[in-house]
Every structure is written in C-alpha cells, then in structure tokens.
C-alpha cells in the first residue's frame, strides 16, 4: 500500500521545488549573463518568452523580438515562422488585431518561401 501511495505521489514530489529555489524564469534570466552562442541565447530568450507570455506580454514580446533578430541573423527559417506566429498570438490577445495579422502574414510568408 505504501508503495502505491509513493508511486501516486511521485510526479508531485518531482515537480515540488524548495521554497528558496529560483524559479525557471529567474534561472533563464541569470543565463543571459553567461557567454552563450547565438543559438543557445535564442533558446534562452524563447524560454523567457514562454514563461512571460500571457502574464507580462510587453516583456515577453521584447524577448521574442530578440529571438527574431537572432533567427534572422542565423537564417533559421522554421524558427522565424514560429516566432512570428507567437508574436501574432500575443498581439491578438493584447487587443492589437492589426499587428497580429501582420505577424501572422509575415510568418505564413516565411513558410511559403521555404
């Protein structure tokens, strides 16, 4: 019986964090101070965007813009399309449908070129 209870509680125990442990957002923000290659830096900014999206959309968009700049420099076409789509979603939920449409069309155009 105790093994059954342990197995049932295992996912919750694994996800539990010590009260003084830094959040995922804090950890990602700290990583920005490390010297990172562009592809890793892009993924860190994307992680920050994902943590901030739907909570602090202005900050989330700033990190997504950095992702877009890095992806353009690397010519990472698939990533660019995904980033513009994400940008469109945030603009849309923020009440800027015109900006959202521009972002969606730009992302779709990138996929069409590919």
N, CA, C and O atoms as CSV, one atom per row, in Angstrom:
chain,resi,resn,atom,element,x,y,z
A,1,UNK,N,N,0.816,-1.200,0.000
A,1,UNK,CA,C,0.000,0.000,0.000
A,1,UNK,C,C,0.858,1.262,0.000
A,1,UNK,O,O,0.569,2.212,-0.728
A,2,UNK,N,N,1.913,1.272,0.816
A,2,UNK,CA,C,2.756,2.468,0.876
A,2,UNK,C,C,3.489,2.686,-0.446
A,2,UNK,O,O,3.715,3.827,-0.849
A,3,UNK,N,N,3.862,1.592,-1.124
A,3,UNK,CA,C,4.496,1.733,-2.431
A,3,UNK,C,C,3.527,2.355,-3.428
A,3,UNK,O,O,3.918,3.198,-4.235
A,4,UNK,N,N,2.273,1.945,-3.373
A,4,UNK,CA,C,1.250,2.506,-4.249
A,4,UNK,C,C,1.112,4.008,-4.017
A,4,UNK,O,O,1.058,4.782,-4.973
A,5,UNK,N,N,1.057,4.419,-2.759
A,5,UNK,CA,C,0.940,5.848,-2.435
A,5,UNK,C,C,2.164,6.622,-2.906
A,5,UNK,O,O,2.048,7.740,-3.409
A,6,UNK,N,N,3.334,6.020,-2.739
A,6,UNK,CA,C,4.559,6.679,-3.193
A,6,UNK,C,C,4.538,6.856,-4.708
A,6,UNK,O,O,4.901,7.918,-5.214
A,7,UNK,N,N,4.116,5.826,-5.430
A,7,UNK,CA,C,4.056,5.924,-6.888
A,7,UNK,C,C,3.019,6.949,-7.335
A,7,UNK,O,O,3.220,7.637,-8.335
A,8,UNK,N,N,1.921,7.055,-6.608
A,8,UNK,CA,C,0.899,8.047,-6.944
A,8,UNK,C,C,1.403,9.463,-6.706
A,8,UNK,O,O,1.081,10.372,-7.471
A,9,UNK,N,N,2.183,9.657,-5.663
A,9,UNK,CA,C,2.655,10.995,-5.301
A,9,UNK,C,C,3.952,11.364,-6.006
A,9,UNK,O,O,4.368,12.521,-5.944
A,10,UNK,N,N,4.599,10.421,-6.671
A,10,UNK,CA,C,5.906,10.667,-7.271
A,10,UNK,C,C,5.928,11.865,-8.226
A,10,UNK,O,O,6.828,12.697,-8.105
A,11,UNK,N,N,4.983,11.999,-9.175
A,11,UNK,CA,C,5.027,13.168,-10.070
A,11,UNK,C,C,4.946,14.493,-9.315
A,11,UNK,O,O,5.622,15.459,-9.670
A,12,UNK,N,N,4.126,14.531,-8.284
A,12,UNK,CA,C,4.004,15.759,-7.498
A,12,UNK,C,C,5.295,16.042,-6.749
A,12,UNK,O,O,5.745,17.186,-6.684
A,13,UNK,N,N,5.886,15.008,-6.187
A,13,UNK,CA,C,7.139,15.186,-5.455
A,13,UNK,C,C,8.259,15.646,-6.379
A,13,UNK,O,O,9.090,16.467,-5.990
A,14,UNK,N,N,8.285,15.125,-7.589
A,14,UNK,CA,C,9.320,15.524,-8.547
A,14,UNK,C,C,9.162,16.976,-8.965
A,14,UNK,O,O,10.152,17.670,-9.194
A,15,UNK,N,N,7.937,17.432,-9.063
A,15,UNK,CA,C,7.687,18.805,-9.505
A,15,UNK,C,C,7.835,19.809,-8.370
A,15,UNK,O,O,7.928,21.012,-8.613
A,16,UNK,N,N,7.858,19.325,-7.143
A,16,UNK,CA,C,7.958,20.237,-5.997
A,16,UNK,C,C,9.314,20.920,-5.997
A,16,UNK,O,O,10.330,20.319,-6.348
A,17,UNK,N,N,9.314,22.172,-5.602
A,17,UNK,CA,C,10.533,22.963,-5.567
A,17,UNK,C,C,10.748,23.447,-4.152
A,17,UNK,O,O,9.791,23.741,-3.435
A,18,UNK,N,N,11.993,23.531,-3.751
A,18,UNK,CA,C,12.295,24.106,-2.443
A,18,UNK,C,C,11.838,25.558,-2.445
A,18,UNK,O,O,11.927,26.221,-3.477
A,19,UNK,N,N,11.351,26.069,-1.317
A,19,UNK,CA,C,10.818,27.437,-1.291
A,19,UNK,C,C,11.831,28.501,-1.692
A,19,UNK,O,O,11.455,29.545,-2.226
A,20,UNK,N,N,13.109,28.245,-1.440
A,20,UNK,CA,C,14.112,29.249,-1.775
A,20,UNK,C,C,14.785,28.982,-3.118
A,20,UNK,O,O,15.709,29.703,-3.496
A,21,UNK,N,N,14.342,27.967,-3.838
A,21,UNK,CA,C,14.916,27.658,-5.145
A,21,UNK,C,C,14.460,28.701,-6.161
A,21,UNK,O,O,13.308,29.135,-6.138
A,22,UNK,N,N,15.373,29.104,-7.058
A,22,UNK,CA,C,14.970,30.096,-8.067
A,22,UNK,C,C,13.953,29.506,-9.037
A,22,UNK,O,O,13.978,28.312,-9.332
A,23,UNK,N,N,13.077,30.346,-9.518
A,23,UNK,CA,C,12.085,29.901,-10.496
A,23,UNK,C,C,12.771,29.652,-11.835
A,23,UNK,O,O,13.924,30.034,-12.031
A,24,UNK,N,N,12.064,29.018,-12.739
A,24,UNK,CA,C,12.613,28.778,-14.082
A,24,UNK,C,C,12.919,30.105,-14.762
A,24,UNK,O,O,13.935,30.231,-15.446
A,25,UNK,N,N,12.047,31.095,-14.582
A,25,UNK,CA,C,12.271,32.409,-15.173
A,25,UNK,C,C,13.545,33.035,-14.623
A,25,UNK,O,O,14.352,33.566,-15.385
A,26,UNK,N,N,13.732,32.977,-13.310
A,26,UNK,CA,C,14.945,33.534,-12.709
A,26,UNK,C,C,16.193,32.836,-13.232
A,26,UNK,O,O,17.202,33.483,-13.512
A,27,UNK,N,N,16.123,31.518,-13.363
A,27,UNK,CA,C,17.262,30.757,-13.877
A,27,UNK,C,C,17.598,31.159,-15.310
A,27,UNK,O,O,18.768,31.308,-15.663
A,28,UNK,N,N,16.569,31.333,-16.130
A,28,UNK,CA,C,16.798,31.733,-17.522
A,28,UNK,C,C,17.374,33.140,-17.599
A,28,UNK,O,O,18.283,33.400,-18.388
A,29,UNK,N,N,16.849,34.045,-16.785
A,29,UNK,CA,C,17.370,35.418,-16.783
A,29,UNK,C,C,18.835,35.444,-16.359
A,29,UNK,O,O,19.619,36.230,-16.891
A,30,UNK,N,N,19.207,34.596,-15.412
A,30,UNK,CA,C,20.609,34.520,-14.992
A,30,UNK,C,C,21.497,33.993,-16.114
A,30,UNK,O,O,22.644,34.420,-16.253
A,31,UNK,N,N,20.972,33.069,-16.912
A,31,UNK,CA,C,21.768,32.504,-18.017
A,31,UNK,C,C,22.133,33.550,-19.058
A,31,UNK,O,O,23.130,33.397,-19.763
A,32,UNK,N,N,21.341,34.610,-19.164
A,32,UNK,CA,C,21.647,35.651,-20.151
A,32,UNK,C,C,22.959,36.353,-19.849
A,32,UNK,O,O,23.550,36.970,-20.734
A,33,UNK,N,N,23.422,36.266,-18.602
A,33,UNK,CA,C,24.682,36.905,-18.230
A,33,UNK,C,C,25.890,36.057,-18.611
A,33,UNK,O,O,27.021,36.540,-18.580
A,34,UNK,N,N,25.658,34.799,-18.968
A,34,UNK,CA,C,26.734,33.904,-19.382
A,34,UNK,C,C,27.062,34.143,-20.853
A,34,UNK,O,O,26.195,34.548,-21.627
A,35,UNK,N,N,28.314,33.892,-21.240
A,35,UNK,CA,C,28.629,33.967,-22.675
A,35,UNK,C,C,28.004,32.765,-23.388
A,35,UNK,O,O,28.350,31.616,-23.111
A,36,UNK,N,N,27.092,33.044,-24.295
A,36,UNK,CA,C,26.360,31.985,-24.987
A,36,UNK,C,C,26.491,32.160,-26.490
A,36,UNK,O,O,26.544,33.283,-26.993
A,37,UNK,N,N,26.542,31.045,-27.202
A,37,UNK,CA,C,26.483,31.131,-28.659
A,37,UNK,C,C,25.066,31.555,-29.029
A,37,UNK,O,O,24.130,31.371,-28.251
A,38,UNK,N,N,24.917,32.122,-30.216
A,38,UNK,CA,C,23.629,32.705,-30.598
A,38,UNK,C,C,22.470,31.720,-30.539
A,38,UNK,O,O,21.381,32.073,-30.086
A,39,UNK,N,N,22.690,30.495,-30.989
A,39,UNK,CA,C,21.573,29.542,-30.999
A,39,UNK,C,C,21.098,29.231,-29.575
A,39,UNK,O,O,19.900,29.060,-29.349
A,40,UNK,N,N,22.012,29.158,-28.631
A,40,UNK,CA,C,21.633,28.911,-27.235
A,40,UNK,C,C,20.986,30.157,-26.646
A,40,UNK,O,O,19.999,30.065,-25.916
A,41,UNK,N,N,21.541,31.319,-26.964
A,41,UNK,CA,C,20.971,32.575,-26.472
A,41,UNK,C,C,19.539,32.738,-26.985
A,41,UNK,O,O,18.664,33.209,-26.258
A,42,UNK,N,N,19.306,32.346,-28.240
A,42,UNK,CA,C,17.955,32.409,-28.808
A,42,UNK,C,C,17.003,31.510,-28.024
A,42,UNK,O,O,15.875,31.907,-27.730
A,43,UNK,N,N,17.447,30.310,-27.686
A,43,UNK,CA,C,16.599,29.384,-26.934
A,43,UNK,C,C,16.338,29.883,-25.513
A,43,UNK,O,O,15.259,29.654,-24.966
A,44,UNK,N,N,17.316,30.561,-24.913
A,44,UNK,CA,C,17.109,31.128,-23.575
A,44,UNK,C,C,16.061,32.233,-23.648
A,44,UNK,O,O,15.156,32.290,-22.815
A,45,UNK,N,N,16.182,33.112,-24.646
A,45,UNK,CA,C,15.179,34.173,-24.812
A,45,UNK,C,C,13.802,33.576,-25.101
A,45,UNK,O,O,12.791,34.101,-24.635
A,46,UNK,N,N,13.755,32.496,-25.857
A,46,UNK,CA,C,12.476,31.834,-26.133
A,46,UNK,C,C,11.878,31.265,-24.846
A,46,UNK,O,O,10.673,31.364,-24.619
A,47,UNK,N,N,12.719,30.676,-24.016
A,47,UNK,CA,C,12.240,30.168,-22.733
A,47,UNK,C,C,11.682,31.275,-21.860
A,47,UNK,O,O,10.661,31.095,-21.195
A,48,UNK,N,N,12.357,32.430,-21.860
A,48,UNK,CA,C,11.869,33.578,-21.091
A,48,UNK,C,C,10.538,34.046,-21.661
A,48,UNK,O,O,9.608,34.346,-20.912
A,49,UNK,N,N,10.446,34.110,-22.987
A,49,UNK,CA,C,9.178,34.478,-23.622
A,49,UNK,C,C,8.063,33.545,-23.160
A,49,UNK,O,O,6.981,34.002,-22.791
A,50,UNK,N,N,8.326,32.236,-23.179
A,50,UNK,CA,C,7.301,31.261,-22.809
A,50,UNK,C,C,6.875,31.427,-21.350
A,50,UNK,O,O,5.707,31.226,-21.018
A,51,UNK,N,N,7.807,31.789,-20.491
A,51,UNK,CA,C,7.471,31.990,-19.078
A,51,UNK,C,C,6.647,33.263,-18.873
A,51,UNK,O,O,5.791,33.316,-17.989
A,52,UNK,N,N,6.907,34.287,-19.690
A,52,UNK,CA,C,6.238,35.575,-19.508
A,52,UNK,C,C,4.938,35.709,-20.302
A,52,UNK,O,O,4.079,36.522,-19.957
A,53,UNK,N,N,4.793,34.915,-21.361
A,53,UNK,CA,C,3.616,35.040,-22.231
A,53,UNK,C,C,2.335,34.875,-21.425
A,53,UNK,O,O,2.235,34.015,-20.549
A,54,UNK,N,N,1.366,35.713,-21.741
A,54,UNK,CA,C,0.043,35.747,-21.110
A,54,UNK,C,C,0.065,36.336,-19.699
A,54,UNK,O,O,-0.978,36.427,-19.052
A,55,UNK,N,N,1.251,36.739,-19.216
A,55,UNK,CA,C,1.351,37.365,-17.900
A,55,UNK,C,C,1.886,38.781,-18.026
A,55,UNK,O,O,1.298,39.731,-17.508
A,56,UNK,N,N,3.007,38.909,-18.720
A,56,UNK,CA,C,3.641,40.212,-18.938
A,56,UNK,C,C,3.987,40.277,-20.424
A,56,UNK,O,O,5.131,40.057,-20.823
A,57,UNK,N,N,2.976,40.585,-21.232
A,57,UNK,CA,C,3.126,40.495,-22.686
A,57,UNK,C,C,4.149,41.465,-23.250
A,57,UNK,O,O,4.802,41.146,-24.244
A,58,UNK,N,N,4.310,42.636,-22.652
A,58,UNK,CA,C,5.294,43.602,-23.156
A,58,UNK,C,C,6.705,43.037,-23.013
A,58,UNK,O,O,7.495,43.097,-23.955
A,59,UNK,N,N,7.019,42.499,-21.858
A,59,UNK,CA,C,8.343,41.894,-21.657
A,59,UNK,C,C,8.507,40.644,-22.510
A,59,UNK,O,O,9.585,40.390,-23.048
A,60,UNK,N,N,7.440,39.867,-22.634
A,60,UNK,CA,C,7.501,38.655,-23.450
A,60,UNK,C,C,7.828,39.008,-24.900
A,60,UNK,O,O,8.660,38.355,-25.530
A,61,UNK,N,N,7.170,40.042,-25.428
A,61,UNK,CA,C,7.429,40.462,-26.813
A,61,UNK,C,C,8.851,40.972,-26.993
A,61,UNK,O,O,9.450,40.763,-28.048
A,62,UNK,N,N,9.399,41.636,-25.987
A,62,UNK,CA,C,10.783,42.119,-26.088
A,62,UNK,C,C,11.742,40.939,-26.248
A,62,UNK,O,O,12.674,41.005,-27.049
A,63,UNK,N,N,11.522,39.874,-25.499
A,63,UNK,CA,C,12.391,38.696,-25.624
A,63,UNK,C,C,12.136,37.969,-26.940
A,63,UNK,O,O,13.061,37.413,-27.532
A,64,UNK,N,N,10.904,37.971,-27.393
A,64,UNK,CA,C,10.600,37.349,-28.679
A,64,UNK,C,C,11.237,38.138,-29.822
A,64,UNK,O,O,11.697,37.544,-30.797
A,65,UNK,N,N,11.271,39.459,-29.715
A,65,UNK,CA,C,11.943,40.278,-30.730
A,65,UNK,C,C,13.427,39.932,-30.810
A,65,UNK,O,O,14.003,39.907,-31.898
A,66,UNK,N,N,14.043,39.668,-29.665
A,66,UNK,CA,C,15.448,39.250,-29.666
A,66,UNK,C,C,15.593,37.906,-30.365
A,66,UNK,O,O,16.542,37.703,-31.123
A,67,UNK,N,N,14.667,36.988,-30.120
A,67,UNK,CA,C,14.681,35.692,-30.815
A,67,UNK,C,C,14.605,35.893,-32.325
A,67,UNK,O,O,15.320,35.242,-33.087
A,68,UNK,N,N,13.735,36.798,-32.744
A,68,UNK,CA,C,13.562,37.066,-34.176
A,68,UNK,C,C,14.845,37.623,-34.771
A,68,UNK,O,O,15.253,37.203,-35.853
A,69,UNK,N,N,15.483,38.555,-34.089
A,69,UNK,CA,C,16.732,39.140,-34.591
A,69,UNK,C,C,17.814,38.077,-34.743
A,69,UNK,O,O,18.519,38.042,-35.751
A,70,UNK,N,N,17.944,37.215,-33.745
A,70,UNK,CA,C,18.964,36.164,-33.812
A,70,UNK,C,C,18.631,35.177,-34.927
A,70,UNK,O,O,19.517,34.777,-35.682
A,71,UNK,N,N,17.371,34.784,-35.039
A,71,UNK,CA,C,16.963,33.830,-36.075
A,71,UNK,C,C,17.185,34.409,-37.469
A,71,UNK,O,O,17.583,33.687,-38.383
A,72,UNK,N,N,16.929,35.713,-37.639
A,72,UNK,CA,C,17.190,36.347,-38.936
A,72,UNK,C,C,18.677,36.319,-39.256
A,72,UNK,O,O,19.063,36.046,-40.393
A,73,UNK,N,N,19.512,36.599,-38.264
A,73,UNK,CA,C,20.962,36.580,-38.482
A,73,UNK,C,C,21.453,35.175,-38.815
A,73,UNK,O,O,22.392,35.014,-39.594
A,74,UNK,N,N,20.824,34.161,-38.230
A,74,UNK,CA,C,21.211,32.768,-38.477
A,74,UNK,C,C,20.492,32.160,-39.681
A,74,UNK,O,O,20.795,31.037,-40.084
A,75,UNK,N,N,19.543,32.898,-40.255
A,75,UNK,CA,C,18.715,32.407,-41.351
A,75,UNK,C,C,17.968,31.129,-40.946
A,75,UNK,O,O,17.859,30.182,-41.724
A,76,UNK,N,N,17.463,31.130,-39.719
A,76,UNK,CA,C,16.712,29.991,-39.181
A,76,UNK,C,C,15.245,30.159,-39.570
A,76,UNK,O,O,14.440,30.666,-38.789
A,77,UNK,N,N,14.910,29.731,-40.775
A,77,UNK,CA,C,13.603,29.979,-41.371
A,77,UNK,C,C,12.464,29.381,-40.548
A,77,UNK,O,O,11.484,30.070,-40.266
A,78,UNK,N,N,12.575,28.118,-40.161
A,78,UNK,CA,C,11.483,27.482,-39.400
A,78,UNK,C,C,11.242,28.205,-38.083
A,78,UNK,O,O,10.100,28.417,-37.677
A,79,UNK,N,N,12.326,28.577,-37.425
A,79,UNK,CA,C,12.181,29.299,-36.153
A,79,UNK,C,C,11.521,30.644,-36.375
A,79,UNK,O,O,10.664,31.054,-35.592
A,80,UNK,N,N,11.910,31.334,-37.436
A,80,UNK,CA,C,11.318,32.647,-37.720
A,80,UNK,C,C,9.811,32.554,-37.906
A,80,UNK,O,O,9.063,33.367,-37.363
A,81,UNK,N,N,9.369,31.573,-38.666
A,81,UNK,CA,C,7.932,31.403,-38.867
A,81,UNK,C,C,7.202,31.168,-37.557
A,81,UNK,O,O,6.133,31.730,-37.320
A,82,UNK,N,N,7.783,30.341,-36.715
A,82,UNK,CA,C,7.182,30.051,-35.411
A,82,UNK,C,C,7.173,31.295,-34.525
A,82,UNK,O,O,6.196,31.554,-33.821
A,83,UNK,N,N,8.265,32.065,-34.562
A,83,UNK,CA,C,8.349,33.264,-33.722
A,83,UNK,C,C,7.325,34.309,-34.145
A,83,UNK,O,O,6.691,34.940,-33.298
A,84,UNK,N,N,7.161,34.492,-35.458
A,84,UNK,CA,C,6.163,35.465,-35.923
A,84,UNK,C,C,4.743,35.008,-35.576
A,84,UNK,O,O,3.879,35.831,-35.273
A,85,UNK,N,N,4.510,33.708,-35.622
A,85,UNK,CA,C,3.202,33.198,-35.214
A,85,UNK,C,C,2.961,33.484,-33.726
A,85,UNK,O,O,1.883,33.939,-33.345
A,86,UNK,N,N,3.967,33.217,-32.893
A,86,UNK,CA,C,3.846,33.509,-31.459
A,86,UNK,C,C,3.609,34.998,-31.225
A,86,UNK,O,O,2.817,35.383,-30.364
A,87,UNK,N,N,4.294,35.820,-31.989
A,87,UNK,CA,C,4.130,37.270,-31.875
A,87,UNK,C,C,2.689,37.659,-32.210
A,87,UNK,O,O,2.093,38.504,-31.542
A,88,UNK,N,N,2.141,37.037,-33.247
A,88,UNK,CA,C,0.759,37.311,-33.624
A,88,UNK,C,C,-0.227,36.928,-32.531
A,88,UNK,O,O,-1.197,37.645,-32.285
A,89,UNK,N,N,0.020,35.808,-31.881
A,89,UNK,CA,C,-0.862,35.374,-30.791
A,89,UNK,C,C,-0.856,36.399,-29.662
A,89,UNK,O,O,-1.913,36.765,-29.147
A,90,UNK,N,N,0.327,36.861,-29.277
A,90,UNK,CA,C,0.420,37.825,-28.171
A,90,UNK,C,C,-0.231,39.147,-28.560
A,90,UNK,O,O,-0.945,39.746,-27.757
A,91,UNK,N,N,0.011,39.608,-29.790
A,91,UNK,CA,C,-0.647,40.845,-30.233
A,91,UNK,C,C,-2.167,40.685,-30.210
A,91,UNK,O,O,-2.888,41.598,-29.809
A,92,UNK,N,N,-2.642,39.530,-30.639
A,92,UNK,CA,C,-4.084,39.297,-30.694
A,92,UNK,C,C,-4.716,39.320,-29.299
A,92,UNK,O,O,-5.739,39.974,-29.095
A,93,UNK,N,N,-4.122,38.621,-28.351
A,93,UNK,CA,C,-4.718,38.610,-27.006
A,93,UNK,C,C,-4.519,39.936,-26.283
A,93,UNK,O,O,-5.192,40.218,-25.291
A,94,UNK,N,N,-3.584,40.753,-26.789
A,94,UNK,CA,C,-3.361,42.074,-26.190
A,94,UNK,C,C,-4.264,43.133,-26.804
A,94,UNK,O,O,-4.167,44.310,-26.457
A,95,UNK,N,N,-5.145,42.719,-27.718
A,95,UNK,CA,C,-6.090,43.662,-28.312
A,95,UNK,C,C,-5.528,44.469,-29.464
A,95,UNK,O,O,-5.995,45.576,-29.729
A,96,UNK,N,N,-4.529,43.928,-30.154
A,96,UNK,CA,C,-3.949,44.596,-31.322
A,96,UNK,C,C,-4.095,43.688,-32.548
A,96,UNK,O,O,-3.109,43.126,-33.025
A,97,UNK,N,N,-5.320,43.545,-33.054
A,97,UNK,CA,C,-5.545,42.603,-34.154
A,97,UNK,C,C,-4.806,42.979,-35.435
A,97,UNK,O,O,-4.407,42.094,-36.192
A,98,UNK,N,N,-4.615,44.277,-35.695
A,98,UNK,CA,C,-3.887,44.673,-36.907
A,98,UNK,C,C,-2.438,44.205,-36.844
A,98,UNK,O,O,-1.910,43.675,-37.822
A,99,UNK,N,N,-1.795,44.400,-35.692
A,99,UNK,CA,C,-0.417,43.931,-35.516
A,99,UNK,C,C,-0.368,42.407,-35.585
A,99,UNK,O,O,0.563,41.828,-36.146
A,100,UNK,N,N,-1.388,41.765,-35.005
A,100,UNK,CA,C,-1.443,40.301,-35.023
A,100,UNK,C,C,-1.502,39.792,-36.458
A,100,UNK,O,O,-0.790,38.857,-36.824
A,101,UNK,N,N,-2.352,40.411,-37.263
A,101,UNK,CA,C,-2.488,39.988,-38.655
A,101,UNK,C,C,-1.171,40.151,-39.403
A,101,UNK,O,O,-0.781,39.270,-40.170
A,102,UNK,N,N,-0.482,41.274,-39.186
A,102,UNK,CA,C,0.821,41.488,-39.835
A,102,UNK,C,C,1.805,40.384,-39.454
A,102,UNK,O,O,2.518,39.855,-40.307
A,103,UNK,N,N,1.835,40.042,-38.169
A,103,UNK,CA,C,2.755,38.998,-37.714
A,103,UNK,C,C,2.387,37.643,-38.304
A,103,UNK,O,O,3.261,36.906,-38.760
A,104,UNK,N,N,1.092,37.310,-38.299
A,104,UNK,CA,C,0.654,36.030,-38.865
A,104,UNK,C,C,1.000,35.941,-40.353
A,104,UNK,O,O,1.477,34.909,-40.824
A,105,UNK,N,N,0.756,37.029,-41.089
A,105,UNK,CA,C,1.056,37.027,-42.527
A,105,UNK,C,C,2.550,36.930,-42.783
A,105,UNK,O,O,2.981,36.253,-43.717
A,106,UNK,N,N,3.339,37.601,-41.960
A,106,UNK,CA,C,4.790,37.531,-42.128
A,106,UNK,C,C,5.275,36.101,-41.872
A,106,UNK,O,O,6.114,35.585,-42.611
A,107,UNK,N,N,4.748,35.470,-40.833
A,107,UNK,CA,C,5.109,34.081,-40.553
A,107,UNK,C,C,4.679,33.146,-41.665
A,107,UNK,O,O,5.435,32.257,-42.058
A,108,UNK,N,N,3.470,33.338,-42.177
A,108,UNK,CA,C,2.978,32.498,-43.274
A,108,UNK,C,C,3.813,32.709,-44.528
A,108,UNK,O,O,4.085,31.759,-45.261
A,109,UNK,N,N,4.222,33.954,-44.779
A,109,UNK,CA,C,5.065,34.250,-45.937
A,109,UNK,C,C,6.410,33.551,-45.850
A,109,UNK,O,O,6.947,33.094,-46.859
A,110,UNK,N,N,6.946,33.472,-44.656
A,110,UNK,CA,C,8.229,32.788,-44.468
A,110,UNK,C,C,8.073,31.306,-44.769
A,110,UNK,O,O,8.928,30.718,-45.431
A,111,UNK,N,N,6.992,30.693,-44.292
A,111,UNK,CA,C,6.767,29.275,-44.575
A,111,UNK,C,C,6.533,29.042,-46.055
A,111,UNK,O,O,6.928,28.006,-46.591
A,112,UNK,N,N,5.889,30.002,-46.727
A,112,UNK,CA,C,5.618,29.865,-48.157
A,112,UNK,C,C,6.921,29.905,-48.953
A,112,UNK,O,O,7.074,29.176,-49.934
A,113,UNK,N,N,7.854,30.750,-48.535
A,113,UNK,CA,C,9.142,30.864,-49.229
A,113,UNK,C,C,9.912,29.559,-49.121
A,113,UNK,O,O,10.577,29.136,-50.067
A,114,UNK,N,N,9.817,28.939,-47.982
A,114,UNK,CA,C,10.559,27.722,-47.709
A,114,UNK,C,C,10.036,26.626,-48.606
A,114,UNK,O,O,10.521,25.496,-48.547
